[in-house]
Every structure is written in C-alpha cells, then in structure tokens.
C-alpha cells in the first residue's frame, strides 16, 4: 500500500511540471501548439491545474508517512473535493469583464482558493486521524 500512497505526490509533481512547461511554452515567443483554439484551451485548463497543484503540495507530502486507514479516508475526501474544485474552477470566468474591476474573481483565483482550502482541510483531516486518540476521534459533537 505504501506505493499507492506515493501516487498523489507523483501526480501533483507531474501536474506542476506539465503546467509550468506548457505555460513557459506560450510565454516564450511563438506557440508550441498548432492551432489557436487548442492553444487557448490548453492555457485555460493548465493554468488553474498548475496553481491548484502548487497549493496542494503541503498536503500530499504527508501522505507517504501516514497509516493506510488514514490514507483511505483522505482519498475519499480528495475524490469529492477535486470533483467539487473542477466544477467551481470551470464555472468561474477566465477574465473579468468589468469596466471597473475593484474586485475580480477569475479562474486562477478560484484555483488558489480551492487549492488552499484543499490543503488546509487535508492537513486538518490528516492531523486529526493521526494524532488524536481513538476515543476523541469517534466522539460525536
């Protein structure tokens, strides 16, 4: 099971690397992708993925050292949270259409918020499942 616990860390690392190099490809001169539509689509998907992956790094670094039951609990939480994050991030506008943007909330901001919440809630869940005694964990509030 320990090998499975390294999988989220490896996937997060791949998402960071892929998002970073795809972003650098579009910034440095010409586009690396063939069509303008594909280029816009890739960057509208990869930029939030890159940001979400960066903010989720603290949580996935702890996964290889936790117990199997804690990992399974976190995996259920992560599955629901990532689906929710995809829905929230994809429903957010890619750029602000306001003529006076005092406060704009765009796709990258949604990815930051969801990534920070994911990391914070994951760390709380992992700490609760790992360090609290069993009686306190199972107590109903």
DRENPA-3360 file (N, C-alpha, C; in nm, 2 decimals, always signed):
BEGIN
1 = XXXXXXXX = +0.08/-0.12/+0.00/+0.00/+0.00/+0.00/+0.09/+0.13/+0.00 ~ +0.21/+0.12/+0.05/+0.29/+0.24/+0.05/+0.32/+0.29/-0.08 ~ +0.33/+0.21/-0.19/+0.35/+0.26/-0.32/+0.23/+0.34/-0.37 ~ +0.11/+0.30/-0.33/-0.01/+0.38/-0.37/-0.01/+0.52/-0.30 ~ +0.05/+0.52/-0.18/+0.05/+0.65/-0.11/+0.14/+0.75/-0.17 ~ +0.24/+0.71/-0.25/+0.32/+0.80/-0.32/+0.26/+0.85/-0.45 ~ +0.15/+0.79/-0.50/+0.09/+0.83/-0.62/+0.04/+0.97/-0.63 ~ -0.03/+1.02/-0.52/-0.08/+1.16/-0.52/+0.04/+1.26/-0.53;
9 = XXXXXXXX = +0.15/+1.23/-0.47/+0.27/+1.31/-0.47/+0.33/+1.31/-0.61 ~ +0.33/+1.20/-0.68/+0.38/+1.19/-0.81/+0.29/+1.26/-0.91 ~ +0.16/+1.24/-0.90/+0.07/+1.31/-0.99/+0.07/+1.46/-0.97 ~ +0.08/+1.51/-0.85/+0.09/+1.65/-0.82/+0.22/+1.71/-0.88 ~ +0.33/+1.64/-0.87/+0.46/+1.68/-0.93/+0.45/+1.69/-1.08 ~ +0.39/+1.59/-1.14/+0.37/+1.59/-1.29/+0.28/+1.70/-1.33 ~ +0.17/+1.73/-1.26/+0.09/+1.84/-1.29/+0.16/+1.97/-1.28 ~ +0.24/+1.99/-1.18/+0.32/+2.11/-1.17/+0.42/+2.13/-1.28;
17 = XXXXXXXX = +0.49/+2.02/-1.31/+0.59/+2.03/-1.42/+0.52/+2.05/-1.56 ~ +0.41/+1.98/-1.58/+0.34/+2.00/-1.71/+0.28/+2.14/-1.73 ~ +0.22/+2.19/-1.62/+0.16/+2.32/-1.62/+0.27/+2.43/-1.64 ~ +0.38/+2.41/-1.57/+0.49/+2.51/-1.58/+0.55/+2.51/-1.72 ~ +0.58/+2.40/-1.78/+0.65/+2.40/-1.91/+0.55/+2.44/-2.02 ~ +0.42/+2.40/-2.00/+0.32/+2.45/-2.10/+0.30/+2.60/-2.09 ~ +0.31/+2.65/-1.98/+0.30/+2.80/-1.96/+0.42/+2.87/-2.01 ~ +0.53/+2.81/-1.99/+0.66/+2.87/-2.05/+0.66/+2.87/-2.20;
25 = XXXXXXXX = +0.60/+2.76/-2.25/+0.60/+2.74/-2.40/+0.52/+2.86/-2.46 ~ +0.41/+2.89/-2.40/+0.32/+3.00/-2.46/+0.38/+3.14/-2.44 ~ +0.46/+3.16/-2.33/+0.51/+3.29/-2.30/+0.64/+3.32/-2.38 ~ +0.72/+3.22/-2.41/+0.84/+3.24/-2.48/+0.83/+3.24/-2.63 ~ +0.79/+3.35/-2.68/+0.78/+3.36/-2.82/+0.66/+3.29/-2.88 ~ +0.68/+3.22/-2.99/+0.57/+3.15/-3.06/+0.50/+3.04/-2.97 ~ +0.39/+3.00/-3.02/+0.32/+2.90/-2.95/+0.37/+2.76/-2.99 ~ +0.37/+2.67/-2.89/+0.42/+2.53/-2.91/+0.31/+2.45/-2.97;
33 = XXXXXXXX = +0.18/+2.49/-2.96/+0.07/+2.42/-3.00/+0.03/+2.47/-3.14 ~ -0.04/+2.38/-3.22/-0.06/+2.41/-3.36/-0.17/+2.51/-3.39 ~ -0.29/+2.49/-3.32/-0.40/+2.58/-3.35/-0.42/+2.68/-3.24 ~ -0.48/+2.80/-3.28/-0.51/+2.90/-3.18/-0.61/+2.85/-3.08 ~ -0.71/+2.78/-3.12/-0.82/+2.73/-3.04/-0.76/+2.63/-2.93 ~ -0.67/+2.54/-2.98/-0.61/+2.45/-2.89/-0.52/+2.52/-2.79 ~ -0.45/+2.62/-2.84/-0.36/+2.70/-2.75/-0.44/+2.76/-2.64 ~ -0.55/+2.83/-2.67/-0.63/+2.90/-2.57/-0.70/+2.79/-2.47;
41 = XXXXXXXX = -0.74/+2.68/-2.52/-0.80/+2.58/-2.44/-0.70/+2.52/-2.34 ~ -0.58/+2.49/-2.39/-0.47/+2.43/-2.31/-0.44/+2.53/-2.20 ~ -0.42/+2.66/-2.23/-0.38/+2.75/-2.12/-0.50/+2.78/-2.02 ~ -0.62/+2.77/-2.07/-0.73/+2.80/-1.98/-0.75/+2.68/-1.88 ~ -0.70/+2.56/-1.92/-0.71/+2.44/-1.83/-0.58/+2.43/-1.75 ~ -0.46/+2.45/-1.81/-0.34/+2.42/-1.75/-0.30/+2.52/-1.64 ~ -0.33/+2.64/-1.66/-0.30/+2.74/-1.56/-0.37/+2.72/-1.42 ~ -0.50/+2.69/-1.42/-0.56/+2.66/-1.29/-0.51/+2.52/-1.24;
49 = XXXXXXXX = -0.48/+2.43/-1.32/-0.43/+2.30/-1.27/-0.29/+2.32/-1.21 ~ -0.21/+2.40/-1.27/-0.08/+2.44/-1.21/-0.09/+2.50/-1.08 ~ -0.18/+2.60/-1.07/-0.20/+2.68/-0.94/-0.26/+2.58/-0.83 ~ -0.36/+2.50/-0.87/-0.42/+2.41/-0.77/-0.31/+2.31/-0.72 ~ -0.23/+2.26/-0.81/-0.13/+2.17/-0.77/-0.02/+2.23/-0.68 ~ +0.01/+2.35/-0.71/+0.11/+2.42/-0.62/+0.06/+2.43/-0.48 ~ -0.07/+2.47/-0.47/-0.12/+2.49/-0.33/-0.16/+2.36/-0.26 ~ -0.16/+2.25/-0.33/-0.19/+2.12/-0.27/-0.07/+2.04/-0.23;
57 = XXXXXXXX = +0.05/+2.09/-0.26/+0.17/+2.02/-0.23/+0.19/+1.99/-0.08 ~ +0.16/+2.09/+0.02/+0.18/+2.05/+0.16/+0.10/+1.93/+0.21 ~ -0.02/+1.91/+0.15/-0.10/+1.80/+0.20/-0.05/+1.67/+0.14 ~ +0.00/+1.67/+0.02/+0.04/+1.54/-0.04/+0.18/+1.50/+0.00 ~ +0.25/+1.59/+0.06/+0.39/+1.55/+0.11/+0.37/+1.46/+0.23 ~ +0.27/+1.47/+0.31/+0.25/+1.39/+0.43/+0.19/+1.25/+0.40 ~ +0.13/+1.23/+0.28/+0.07/+1.10/+0.26/+0.15/+0.98/+0.26 ~ +0.28/+0.98/+0.22/+0.36/+0.86/+0.22/+0.39/+0.81/+0.37;
65 = XXXXXXXX = +0.38/+0.90/+0.47/+0.41/+0.86/+0.60/+0.29/+0.83/+0.69 ~ +0.17/+0.84/+0.64/+0.06/+0.82/+0.73/+0.02/+0.67/+0.71 ~ -0.07/+0.63/+0.81/-0.12/+0.49/+0.80/-0.22/+0.47/+0.69 ~ -0.24/+0.34/+0.66/-0.32/+0.31/+0.54/-0.47/+0.35/+0.56 ~ -0.52/+0.34/+0.68/-0.66/+0.38/+0.70/-0.68/+0.53/+0.69 ~ -0.57/+0.60/+0.73/-0.58/+0.75/+0.72/-0.57/+0.79/+0.57 ~ -0.49/+0.72/+0.50/-0.48/+0.74/+0.35/-0.61/+0.72/+0.28 ~ -0.68/+0.61/+0.32/-0.81/+0.58/+0.26/-0.91/+0.68/+0.29;
73 = XXXXXXXX = -0.91/+0.73/+0.41/-1.00/+0.84/+0.45/-0.97/+0.97/+0.37 ~ -0.84/+1.00/+0.36/-0.80/+1.12/+0.28/-0.84/+1.10/+0.13 ~ -0.82/+0.98/+0.08/-0.85/+0.96/-0.06/-1.00/+0.98/-0.09 ~ -1.09/+0.94/+0.00/-1.23/+0.96/-0.02/-1.26/+1.11/-0.02 ~ -1.20/+1.18/+0.08/-1.21/+1.33/+0.09/-1.16/+1.39/-0.04 ~ -1.04/+1.35/-0.09/-0.98/+1.42/-0.20/-1.06/+1.39/-0.33 ~ -1.12/+1.28/-0.34/-1.20/+1.25/-0.46/-1.32/+1.35/-0.47 ~ -1.39/+1.36/-0.36/-1.50/+1.46/-0.36/-1.46/+1.60/-0.38;
81 = XXXXXXXX = -1.35/+1.64/-0.31/-1.30/+1.78/-0.32/-1.25/+1.81/-0.46 ~ -1.18/+1.72/-0.52/-1.13/+1.75/-0.66/-1.25/+1.76/-0.76 ~ -1.35/+1.68/-0.75/-1.47/+1.70/-0.83/-1.53/+1.83/-0.81 ~ -1.55/+1.87/-0.68/-1.61/+2.00/-0.65/-1.52/+2.11/-0.70 ~ -1.39/+2.10/-0.69/-1.29/+2.20/-0.74/-1.30/+2.22/-0.89 ~ -1.31/+2.11/-0.96/-1.33/+2.11/-1.11/-1.45/+2.19/-1.14 ~ -1.56/+2.16/-1.08/-1.69/+2.23/-1.10/-1.68/+2.38/-1.07 ~ -1.62/+2.42/-0.96/-1.61/+2.56/-0.92/-1.51/+2.63/-1.02;
89 = XXXXXXXX = -1.40/+2.57/-1.04/-1.30/+2.64/-1.13/-1.35/+2.65/-1.27 ~ -1.41/+2.55/-1.32/-1.46/+2.56/-1.46/-1.58/+2.65/-1.48 ~ -1.65/+2.68/-1.37/-1.77/+2.77/-1.38/-1.73/+2.91/-1.36 ~ -1.61/+2.94/-1.32/-1.56/+3.07/-1.30/-1.51/+3.13/-1.43 ~ -1.53/+3.26/-1.45/-1.49/+3.33/-1.57/-1.34/+3.33/-1.59 ~ -1.29/+3.33/-1.72/-1.15/+3.33/-1.74/-1.09/+3.46/-1.73 ~ -1.16/+3.57/-1.75/-1.11/+3.70/-1.73/-1.23/+3.79/-1.68 ~ -1.20/+3.90/-1.62/-1.30/+3.99/-1.57/-1.35/+4.07/-1.68;
97 = XXXXXXXX = -1.49/+4.08/-1.69/-1.55/+4.16/-1.80/-1.60/+4.30/-1.74 ~ -1.55/+4.33/-1.62/-1.60/+4.45/-1.56/-1.52/+4.57/-1.62 ~ -1.59/+4.69/-1.63/-1.52/+4.81/-1.67/-1.45/+4.88/-1.56 ~ -1.48/+4.84/-1.43/-1.42/+4.90/-1.32/-1.39/+4.79/-1.22 ~ -1.29/+4.71/-1.24/-1.26/+4.59/-1.16/-1.20/+4.62/-1.02 ~ -1.29/+4.65/-0.92/-1.24/+4.67/-0.79/-1.20/+4.53/-0.73 ~ -1.29/+4.44/-0.75/-1.27/+4.30/-0.71/-1.31/+4.21/-0.82 ~ -1.21/+4.14/-0.87/-1.24/+4.04/-0.97/-1.20/+3.91/-0.92;
105 = XXXXXXXX = -1.28/+3.81/-0.96/-1.26/+3.67/-0.92/-1.26/+3.59/-1.04 ~ -1.14/+3.56/-1.09/-1.12/+3.48/-1.21/-1.08/+3.34/-1.18 ~ -1.06/+3.26/-1.29/-1.03/+3.12/-1.28/-0.91/+3.09/-1.19 ~ -0.80/+3.17/-1.21/-0.68/+3.15/-1.13/-0.71/+3.17/-0.98 ~ -0.79/+3.27/-0.95/-0.82/+3.30/-0.81/-0.90/+3.18/-0.75 ~ -1.00/+3.13/-0.83/-1.07/+3.01/-0.79/-0.98/+2.89/-0.76 ~ -0.88/+2.87/-0.85/-0.79/+2.76/-0.83/-0.71/+2.79/-0.70 ~ -0.67/+2.91/-0.67/-0.59/+2.94/-0.55/-0.68/+2.91/-0.42;
113 = XXXXXXXX = -0.80/+2.96/-0.43/-0.89/+2.94/-0.31/-0.92/+2.79/-0.29 ~ -0.95/+2.72/-0.39/-0.98/+2.57/-0.38/-0.85/+2.50/-0.34 ~ -0.74/+2.54/-0.39/-0.61/+2.47/-0.35/-0.58/+2.49/-0.21 ~ -0.59/+2.62/-0.16/-0.57/+2.65/-0.02/-0.66/+2.57/+0.07 ~ -0.79/+2.58/+0.04/-0.89/+2.51/+0.12/-0.86/+2.35/+0.12 ~ -0.83/+2.30/+0.00/-0.80/+2.16/+0.00/-0.68/+2.12/+0.08 ~ -0.57/+2.20/+0.07/-0.45/+2.17/+0.15/-0.48/+2.19/+0.30 ~ -0.55/+2.30/+0.34/-0.58/+2.32/+0.48/-0.67/+2.21/+0.54;
121 = XXXXXXXX = -0.78/+2.17/+0.47/-0.87/+2.07/+0.52/-0.80/+1.93/+0.52 ~ -0.71/+1.91/+0.42/-0.64/+1.78/+0.42/-0.55/+1.77/+0.54 ~ -0.48/+1.88/+0.57/-0.39/+1.88/+0.68/-0.46/+1.86/+0.81 ~ -0.58/+1.92/+0.82/-0.66/+1.91/+0.94/-0.71/+1.76/+0.95 ~ -0.76/+1.71/+0.84/-0.80/+1.57/+0.84/-0.69/+1.47/+0.88 ~ -0.57/+1.49/+0.82/-0.46/+1.40/+0.84/-0.41/+1.41/+0.99 ~ -0.41/+1.53/+1.04/-0.37/+1.55/+1.18/-0.47/+1.49/+1.28 ~ -0.60/+1.51/+1.25/-0.70/+1.46/+1.33/-0.69/+1.30/+1.34;
129 = XXXXXXXX = -0.68/+1.24/+1.22/-0.68/+1.10/+1.21/-0.55/+1.04/+1.26 ~ -0.44/+1.11/+1.26/-0.31/+1.06/+1.30/-0.28/+1.08/+1.45 ~ -0.31/+1.20/+1.50/-0.26/+1.23/+1.63/-0.36/+1.23/+1.74 ~ -0.49/+1.24/+1.71/-0.59/+1.23/+1.82/-0.61/+1.09/+1.86 ~ -0.64/+1.07/+1.99/-0.67/+0.94/+2.04/-0.80/+0.89/+1.98 ~ -0.82/+0.75/+1.97/-0.94/+0.70/+1.91/-1.07/+0.74/+1.97 ~ -1.07/+0.75/+2.10/-1.19/+0.79/+2.17/-1.24/+0.93/+2.13 ~ -1.14/+1.02/+2.12/-1.17/+1.16/+2.08/-1.21/+1.17/+1.93;
137 = XXXXX = -1.15/+1.09/+1.85/-1.18/+1.09/+1.70/-1.33/+1.04/+1.68 ~ -1.37/+0.94/+1.76/-1.50/+0.88/+1.74/-1.61/+0.95/+1.82 ~ -1.58/+1.05/+1.90/-1.68/+1.12/+1.98/-1.76/+1.20/+1.89 ~ -1.89/+1.20/+1.91/-1.98/+1.28/+1.83/-2.00/+1.41/+1.90 ~ -1.99/+1.52/+1.81/-2.01/+1.65/+1.87/-2.15/+1.69/+1.87;
% end
